[in-house]
Amino acid sequence: MFTLGGKDAARVALKRSFAIAEEYGGPLDQLQVLGPLQMFHLRTGEFKAALNYAKRCSTVAGALEDTVSVTLAHSLMGISLHLGGHLDAAHTELESALVPRPLIPHNTTLYLGFDSKVLAGAILARNLWLQGFADQALERVNLTLSEAANKDHPLTLSIALIWAASLLLWTGDLDGADQYIDWLLSRAEPHSLGPYLAVARGLKGELAVRRGHARDGIGALQEALEKLHAAPYELLTTPLNIALVQGLAATNRFDEAFSLIDTTIELVELRGDLCYMPELLRVRGNLSLTTPQASVDEAERCFQSSIKLSQRQGARAWKLRAGTDLAQLYVDRGQTDHAQALLQPLCEQVVDGLSTADVRAATNLLATLR
């Protein structure tokens, strides 16, 4: 699974292993297979199935007096809830996974092949950013990377670096993200971690798009996505698709961009990685404005839908992005009062992360309105 991706051989082996554990083993035997099963379904993009395995893992762990089992269950439930857009519940689970517990002879690496506490820390950082706590998110990701590096375990470090790089891309720290991606490449390549190499090269493509080199970025993203789909490794294909849509739009390939954004929205609804849906709607709204046949009404509907879904998920970061874009649309239509009424409360809700790109964009626009 870690070297080749979600091949059928891994699926068959894991399901057969769990059948044996259910028939002949005890709760601990079952737990040792449920964790990898949950991770397998996350990696193949079956996010709803992964959540079900996480729930079963929590049930089994609850019957064991084993602190490692409890940590594992909270970690797996936390990442599934996070990807599903249940940010408050995910926060609780991830914090619980990081609670210090008595030392025991083994850790979750025995169950998963990597340290689930490091995974919990990396996902908690992303969760904090989405909830609007950017400074806390960066503090958490730095702590998590330090812990992962000290373990001298390449797989654990590679996992932490993937999520850390995605977070820095969200904050707008492109140079920092570039450093993390280079670090990831240096760890994944000598250990034949194929899917992680493909993700890293896809993230390099996203960096190229963000830095204004869209044509180079499109090629890197398309090549990476082709390899990830073949694996399959779908855990991060949605954000890579978003980057590819933005690259296609930047090079005036609007038909391809619309086709990809609509397909990705359908896939997210089907698979369940709904944490990205507000951003998908916002990107679609901007795409509607940039085409030769620009549709302001369609853009406004997309921005409003993004804001409403962000509100339900508790994703203040996505809400601020969509709100800023909608406020700019109002400004362009001469509705400055509407723009200020929308943007001012959003800016007032910002509790930290004042130096991040999204907060600066929102506050600068609000300043011009005042």
C-alpha positions as CSV (number, residue, x, y, z in Angstrom):
1,M,0.0,0.0,0.0
2,F,2.7,2.5,0.9
3,T,5.1,1.8,-2.0
4,L,2.6,1.0,-4.8
5,G,-0.7,2.6,-3.7
6,G,-4.2,1.1,-3.5
7,K,-3.7,-2.0,-5.6
8,D,-6.2,-4.8,-5.5
9,A,-3.6,-7.1,-3.9
10,A,-3.5,-4.8,-0.8
11,R,-7.3,-4.7,-0.7
12,V,-7.6,-8.5,-0.9
13,A,-4.9,-9.1,1.7
14,L,-6.4,-6.6,4.2
15,K,-9.9,-8.0,3.9
16,R,-8.7,-11.6,4.2
17,S,-6.6,-10.6,7.2
18,F,-9.6,-9.0,8.9
19,A,-11.8,-12.0,8.2
20,I,-9.2,-14.2,10.0
21,A,-9.0,-11.7,12.9
22,E,-12.8,-11.7,13.3
23,E,-13.0,-15.5,13.2
24,Y,-10.0,-16.6,15.2
25,G,-8.6,-13.5,17.0
26,G,-9.6,-11.1,19.7
27,P,-10.2,-7.3,19.7
28,L,-6.5,-6.4,19.5
29,D,-6.1,-8.6,16.4
30,Q,-9.1,-6.9,14.8
31,L,-7.8,-3.5,15.7
32,Q,-4.4,-4.2,14.1
33,V,-6.2,-4.7,10.7
34,L,-9.0,-2.1,11.1
35,G,-6.4,0.7,11.2
36,P,-4.7,-0.2,7.9
37,L,-8.2,-0.9,6.3
38,Q,-9.3,2.6,7.2
39,M,-6.1,4.1,5.8
40,F,-6.4,2.0,2.6
41,H,-9.9,3.4,1.9
42,L,-8.7,6.9,2.6
43,R,-5.9,6.5,0.1
44,T,-8.2,5.1,-2.5
45,G,-10.6,8.0,-2.1
46,E,-13.4,5.9,-0.5
47,F,-13.8,8.5,2.3
48,K,-17.3,7.4,3.5
49,A,-16.1,3.8,3.8
50,A,-13.0,5.0,5.6
51,L,-15.2,6.8,8.2
52,N,-17.2,3.5,8.8
53,Y,-13.9,1.7,9.5
54,A,-12.8,4.5,11.8
55,K,-16.1,4.1,13.7
56,R,-15.5,0.3,14.0
57,C,-12.0,1.0,15.2
58,S,-13.3,3.3,17.9
59,T,-15.8,0.6,19.0
60,V,-13.1,-2.1,19.3
61,A,-10.6,0.2,21.0
62,G,-13.2,1.1,23.6
63,A,-13.3,-2.5,24.7
64,L,-9.5,-2.6,25.2
65,E,-7.5,-1.2,28.1
66,D,-4.7,-0.2,25.8
67,T,-3.6,3.4,25.5
68,V,-2.1,2.8,22.0
69,S,-5.5,1.5,20.8
70,V,-7.2,4.6,22.1
71,T,-4.7,6.9,20.5
72,L,-5.1,5.1,17.2
73,A,-8.9,5.2,17.3
74,H,-8.9,9.0,18.0
75,S,-6.4,9.7,15.2
76,L,-8.2,7.7,12.6
77,M,-11.6,9.1,13.5
78,G,-10.1,12.6,13.5
79,I,-8.7,12.5,9.9
80,S,-12.0,11.0,8.6
81,L,-14.1,13.7,10.3
82,H,-11.7,16.4,9.1
83,L,-11.8,15.3,5.4
84,G,-15.6,14.9,5.7
85,G,-15.9,18.6,6.7
86,H,-16.9,17.9,10.4
87,L,-14.3,20.3,11.7
88,D,-15.5,20.7,15.3
89,A,-15.8,17.0,15.9
90,A,-12.5,16.4,14.2
91,H,-10.8,18.9,16.5
92,T,-12.1,17.0,19.5
93,E,-10.8,13.6,18.2
94,L,-7.4,14.9,17.2
95,E,-6.8,16.7,20.4
96,S,-7.8,13.5,22.2
97,A,-5.2,11.6,20.1
98,L,-2.5,14.0,21.3
99,V,-3.2,13.7,25.0
100,P,-0.1,12.3,26.8
101,R,-0.6,8.7,28.0
102,P,1.4,6.3,30.0
103,L,4.4,4.8,28.2
104,I,4.0,1.3,27.0
105,P,6.4,-1.1,25.1
106,H,5.0,-0.4,21.6
107,N,3.2,2.4,19.7
108,T,0.9,2.9,16.8
109,T,3.6,2.3,14.2
110,L,3.1,-1.4,15.0
111,Y,-0.5,-1.1,13.8
112,L,-0.2,1.3,10.9
113,G,3.4,1.3,9.7
114,F,3.7,4.9,10.8
115,D,3.1,7.0,14.0
116,S,-0.6,8.0,14.2
117,K,0.1,10.7,16.7
118,V,2.2,12.5,14.1
119,L,-0.7,12.1,11.7
120,A,-3.1,13.5,14.2
121,G,-0.8,16.5,14.8
122,A,-0.5,17.2,11.1
123,I,-4.2,17.0,10.5
124,L,-5.0,19.1,13.6
125,A,-2.8,21.8,12.1
126,R,-4.9,21.8,8.9
127,N,-8.1,21.7,10.9
128,L,-7.1,24.7,13.0
129,W,-6.4,26.7,9.8
130,L,-9.8,25.9,8.4
131,Q,-11.4,26.9,11.7
132,G,-9.7,30.3,11.5
133,F,-6.7,29.7,13.8
134,A,-3.8,30.2,11.4
135,D,-1.2,31.0,14.0
136,Q,-2.1,28.0,16.1
137,A,-2.0,25.9,13.0
138,L,1.5,26.9,12.1
139,E,2.7,26.4,15.7
140,R,1.2,22.9,15.6
141,V,2.7,21.9,12.3
142,N,6.2,23.1,13.4
143,L,5.9,21.0,16.5
144,T,4.6,18.0,14.6
145,L,7.4,18.1,12.0
146,S,10.0,18.4,14.8
147,E,8.6,15.3,16.5
148,A,8.4,13.4,13.1
149,A,12.0,14.3,12.2
150,N,13.3,13.0,15.6
151,K,11.7,9.6,15.1
152,D,14.1,8.7,12.2
153,H,11.2,7.0,10.5
154,P,10.9,8.1,6.8
155,L,7.3,7.1,6.2
156,T,6.1,9.0,9.3
157,L,8.1,12.1,8.3
158,S,6.8,11.9,4.7
159,I,3.2,11.8,5.8
160,A,3.8,14.8,8.1
161,L,5.5,16.7,5.3
162,I,2.7,16.2,2.8
163,W,0.1,17.7,5.1
164,A,2.5,20.5,6.3
165,A,3.2,21.5,2.7
166,S,-0.5,21.6,1.9
167,L,-1.0,23.9,4.9
168,L,1.7,26.3,3.9
169,L,0.2,26.5,0.4
170,W,-3.1,27.5,2.0
171,T,-1.5,30.2,4.1
172,G,0.3,31.6,1.0
173,D,3.8,30.8,2.3
174,L,5.1,29.5,-1.1
175,D,8.8,29.5,-0.2
176,G,8.1,27.5,3.0
177,A,5.9,25.0,1.1
178,D,8.7,24.6,-1.5
179,Q,11.2,23.7,1.3
180,Y,8.8,21.1,2.7
181,I,8.2,19.6,-0.7
182,D,12.0,19.3,-1.3
183,W,12.4,17.7,2.1
184,L,9.6,15.2,1.2
185,L,11.3,14.3,-2.1
186,S,14.5,13.7,-0.3
187,R,12.8,11.2,2.1
188,A,10.4,9.5,-0.2
189,E,12.6,8.8,-3.2
190,P,15.3,6.6,-1.5
191,H,12.6,4.6,0.2
192,S,10.5,3.9,-2.9
193,L,7.4,5.7,-1.6
194,G,5.9,6.0,-5.0
195,P,2.5,7.7,-4.2
196,Y,4.3,10.3,-2.0
197,L,6.7,11.1,-4.8
198,A,3.8,11.7,-7.1
199,V,2.1,14.0,-4.6
200,A,5.3,15.9,-4.1
201,R,5.7,16.5,-7.8
202,G,2.0,17.5,-8.0
203,L,2.6,20.0,-5.2
204,K,5.5,21.4,-7.2
205,G,3.1,21.9,-10.1
206,E,0.7,23.8,-7.8
207,L,3.6,26.0,-6.7
208,A,4.4,26.7,-10.4
209,V,0.8,27.8,-11.0
210,R,0.8,30.0,-7.9
211,R,4.0,31.6,-9.0
212,G,2.7,32.5,-12.4
213,H,4.3,29.6,-14.4
214,A,1.0,28.0,-15.3
215,R,2.1,26.1,-18.4
216,D,4.9,24.3,-16.5
217,G,2.5,23.7,-13.5
218,I,-0.2,22.2,-15.7
219,G,2.2,19.6,-17.1
220,A,3.5,18.6,-13.7
221,L,0.0,18.4,-12.2
222,Q,-1.3,16.3,-15.1
223,E,1.6,13.9,-14.9
224,A,1.2,13.6,-11.1
225,L,-2.5,13.1,-11.2
226,E,-2.2,10.4,-13.9
227,K,0.2,8.4,-11.6
228,L,-2.0,8.9,-8.6
229,H,-5.1,7.7,-10.4
230,A,-3.2,4.7,-11.6
231,A,-2.0,3.8,-8.2
232,P,-4.8,4.6,-7.0
233,Y,-3.9,7.2,-4.4
234,E,-6.8,9.7,-4.2
235,L,-6.2,11.2,-0.8
236,L,-5.0,14.5,-2.2
237,T,-6.2,14.5,-5.7
238,T,-9.0,17.0,-5.0
239,P,-6.7,19.9,-4.0
240,L,-4.4,19.0,-6.9
241,N,-7.4,19.2,-9.2
242,I,-8.2,22.6,-7.8
243,A,-4.7,23.8,-8.7
244,L,-5.0,22.3,-12.2
245,V,-8.3,24.1,-12.7
246,Q,-6.6,27.4,-11.8
247,G,-3.7,26.7,-14.1
248,L,-6.0,25.9,-17.0
249,A,-8.0,29.1,-16.4
250,A,-4.7,31.1,-16.3
251,T,-3.9,29.8,-19.8
252,N,-7.4,30.4,-21.2
253,R,-8.3,26.7,-21.4
254,F,-11.7,27.4,-20.0
255,D,-13.6,24.5,-21.4
256,E,-11.2,22.1,-19.8
257,A,-11.2,24.0,-16.6
258,F,-15.0,23.9,-16.3
259,S,-15.1,20.2,-17.2
260,L,-12.6,19.4,-14.4
261,I,-14.1,21.6,-11.7
262,D,-17.6,20.1,-12.4
263,T,-16.3,16.6,-12.4
264,T,-14.3,17.2,-9.2
265,I,-17.4,18.6,-7.5
266,E,-19.4,15.5,-8.4
267,L,-16.6,13.2,-7.2
268,V,-16.4,15.0,-3.8
269,E,-20.2,14.7,-3.4
270,L,-19.9,11.0,-4.2
271,R,-16.7,10.1,-2.3
272,G,-17.1,12.3,0.8
273,D,-14.0,14.6,1.1
274,L,-16.4,17.5,1.7
275,C,-13.9,19.7,3.5
276,Y,-12.8,20.9,0.0
277,M,-16.3,21.7,-1.3
278,P,-16.5,25.4,-0.2
279,E,-13.2,26.0,-2.0
280,L,-14.4,24.2,-5.1
281,L,-17.5,26.4,-5.2
282,R,-15.4,29.5,-4.7
283,V,-13.0,28.5,-7.5
284,R,-16.0,27.8,-9.8
285,G,-17.3,31.2,-9.1
286,N,-14.1,32.8,-10.1
287,L,-13.9,30.7,-13.2
288,S,-17.4,31.9,-14.1
289,L,-16.0,35.5,-14.0
290,T,-12.9,34.9,-16.1
291,T,-14.4,33.3,-19.2
292,P,-15.2,35.4,-22.3
293,Q,-18.9,34.6,-21.6
294,A,-18.6,35.7,-17.9
295,S,-21.6,35.1,-15.8
296,V,-21.8,37.4,-12.8
297,D,-25.0,35.8,-11.5
298,E,-23.5,32.3,-11.6
299,A,-20.4,33.6,-9.8
300,E,-22.5,35.2,-7.1
301,R,-24.5,32.0,-6.6
302,C,-21.2,30.0,-6.2
303,F,-19.7,32.5,-3.8
304,Q,-22.9,32.5,-1.7
305,S,-23.1,28.7,-1.7
306,S,-19.5,28.5,-0.6
307,I,-20.1,30.9,2.3
308,K,-23.2,29.0,3.5
309,L,-21.4,25.7,3.4
310,S,-18.3,27.1,5.1
311,Q,-20.6,28.4,7.8
312,R,-22.1,24.9,8.3
313,Q,-18.7,23.3,8.5
314,G,-17.2,25.9,10.8
315,A,-14.6,26.7,8.1
316,R,-13.9,30.3,8.8
317,A,-10.9,30.3,6.4
318,W,-12.9,29.2,3.4
319,K,-15.7,31.6,4.4
320,L,-13.2,34.5,4.5
321,R,-11.9,33.6,1.0
322,A,-15.4,33.4,-0.6
323,G,-16.6,36.5,1.3
324,T,-13.6,38.5,0.0
325,D,-14.3,37.4,-3.6
326,L,-18.0,38.1,-3.3
327,A,-17.2,41.6,-1.8
328,Q,-15.0,42.3,-4.8
329,L,-17.8,41.3,-7.1
330,Y,-20.0,43.8,-5.3
331,V,-17.4,46.5,-5.7
332,D,-17.1,45.8,-9.4
333,R,-20.9,46.3,-9.7
334,G,-20.7,49.5,-7.7
335,Q,-22.4,48.0,-4.6
336,T,-19.8,49.2,-2.1
337,D,-22.3,49.3,0.8
338,H,-23.1,45.6,0.2
339,A,-19.4,44.8,0.0
340,Q,-18.5,46.5,3.3
341,A,-21.6,45.0,5.1
342,L,-20.4,41.5,4.0
343,L,-16.7,41.9,4.6
344,Q,-16.5,43.9,7.9
345,P,-17.9,41.1,10.2
346,L,-15.8,38.5,8.4
347,C,-12.6,40.5,9.2
348,E,-13.7,41.2,12.7
349,Q,-14.0,37.4,13.3
350,V,-10.3,36.9,12.4
351,V,-8.6,36.0,15.7
352,D,-5.1,35.3,14.4
353,G,-3.1,34.8,11.2
354,L,-3.0,38.5,10.4
355,S,0.0,38.0,8.2
356,T,-1.5,35.3,6.0
357,A,-2.3,36.0,2.4
358,D,-6.1,35.6,2.8
359,V,-6.4,37.9,5.8
360,R,-4.2,40.6,4.1
361,A,-6.4,40.5,1.0
362,A,-9.6,40.8,3.0
363,T,-8.4,43.6,5.2
364,N,-6.8,45.5,2.3
365,L,-10.1,45.4,0.4
366,L,-12.0,46.5,3.5
367,A,-9.6,49.4,4.0
368,T,-10.3,50.7,0.5
369,L,-14.1,50.5,1.1
370,R,-13.8,52.5,4.3
